[in-house]
Amino acid sequence: MEHQQTPSTITSDRPFRIHPAVWLIAAGIIAALAAIFVFKVAAGTVITYGFIGLMAISHLFMHGGHGGHGGHGGAPANKDGATSDTQSKDGQEGNSGSCH
């Protein structure tokens, strides 16, 4: 399956561009500081939930190359139960990225 290339969003009239991930990190830090100082949430609670959120978000980014958990199963079995010899050793020949 071939993927079509999308045109770049960077233009010459905007030489300095901040990556969207930096904006997301900055928003998370601002939200954490607001929770601590405005809403008086304990810093340990904010850190704990911050790490849980970071793990969930990073897991989504790790699946960027192959779509989801179902994309990297083992070799399919033939009708007699044997696996195909055409697959690579790890079964990842069609996947460009993997988290496992």
Wavefront OBJ file of the C-alpha trace (Angstrom):
o trace
v 0.000 0.000 0.000
v 1.487 3.322 -1.036
v 0.975 6.501 0.925
v 0.496 9.776 -0.869
v 2.770 12.605 0.171
v 1.064 15.688 1.580
v 2.465 19.117 0.763
v 4.497 20.821 3.461
v 2.821 23.512 5.563
v 6.052 25.484 5.934
v 6.128 28.530 3.686
v 8.946 30.931 2.906
v 7.093 33.918 4.394
v 7.240 32.245 7.843
v 10.933 31.463 8.387
v 10.523 30.706 12.128
v 7.858 28.181 13.027
v 7.245 26.579 16.424
v 6.451 22.869 16.206
v 2.926 21.911 17.382
v 4.403 19.518 19.971
v 6.083 22.489 21.669
v 2.714 24.237 21.914
v 1.190 21.078 23.406
v 3.964 20.786 26.001
v 3.647 24.468 26.895
v -0.126 24.115 27.320
v 0.404 21.101 29.595
v 2.876 22.990 31.767
v 0.524 25.978 32.019
v -2.383 23.680 32.945
v -0.245 21.951 35.590
v 0.849 25.254 37.117
v -2.752 26.502 37.107
v -3.880 23.331 38.859
v -1.210 23.745 41.531
v -1.446 27.490 42.202
v -5.033 28.403 41.274
v -6.949 25.261 42.226
v -4.579 24.194 45.051
v -4.106 20.636 43.775
v -1.174 18.808 45.377
v 1.954 18.809 43.194
v 2.334 15.029 43.577
v -1.165 14.503 42.197
v -0.474 16.777 39.226
v 2.795 14.959 38.481
v 1.146 11.530 38.760
v -1.678 12.401 36.390
v 0.779 14.192 34.103
v 2.846 11.013 33.733
v -0.271 8.917 33.105
v -1.362 11.360 30.395
v 2.144 11.394 28.902
v 2.178 7.595 28.699
v -1.201 7.505 26.956
v -0.264 10.212 24.442
v 3.187 8.754 23.715
v 1.648 5.334 23.075
v -0.508 6.879 20.350
v 2.574 8.402 18.697
v 4.402 5.058 18.768
v 1.708 3.594 16.502
v 2.256 6.255 13.843
v 3.718 3.898 11.235
v 1.378 0.931 11.336
v -2.060 2.036 12.453
v -2.803 0.081 15.605
v -2.349 -3.037 17.676
v -3.917 -5.296 15.022
v -1.286 -4.365 12.445
v 1.559 -6.465 13.790
v 0.292 -9.947 14.495
v 2.108 -13.164 13.774
v 2.368 -14.896 10.424
v -0.984 -16.098 9.065
v -1.467 -19.838 9.060
v -2.238 -21.823 5.920
v -5.171 -24.235 5.859
v -2.876 -27.062 7.044
v -1.691 -24.976 10.027
v 1.780 -24.116 8.701
v 2.895 -20.511 8.457
v 3.956 -18.934 5.192
v 7.684 -18.859 4.387
v 7.307 -15.563 2.511
v 6.998 -13.481 5.686
v 10.026 -11.945 7.319
v 11.354 -13.282 10.594
v 9.549 -10.794 12.790
v 6.408 -10.338 10.651
v 7.045 -6.605 10.313
v 7.820 -6.308 6.592
v 4.942 -3.928 5.845
v 5.284 -1.734 8.920
v 7.442 1.352 8.976
v 7.222 1.893 12.736
v 6.550 -0.241 15.740
v 6.171 0.119 19.448
v 6.804 -3.530 20.331
l 1 2 3 4 5 6 7 8 9 10 11 12 13 14 15 16 17 18 19 20 21 22 23 24 25 26 27 28 29 30 31 32 33 34 35 36 37 38 39 40 41 42 43 44 45 46 47 48 49 50 51 52 53 54 55 56 57 58 59 60 61 62 63 64 65 66 67 68 69 70 71 72 73 74 75 76 77 78 79 80 81 82 83 84 85 86 87 88 89 90 91 92 93 94 95 96 97 98 99 100
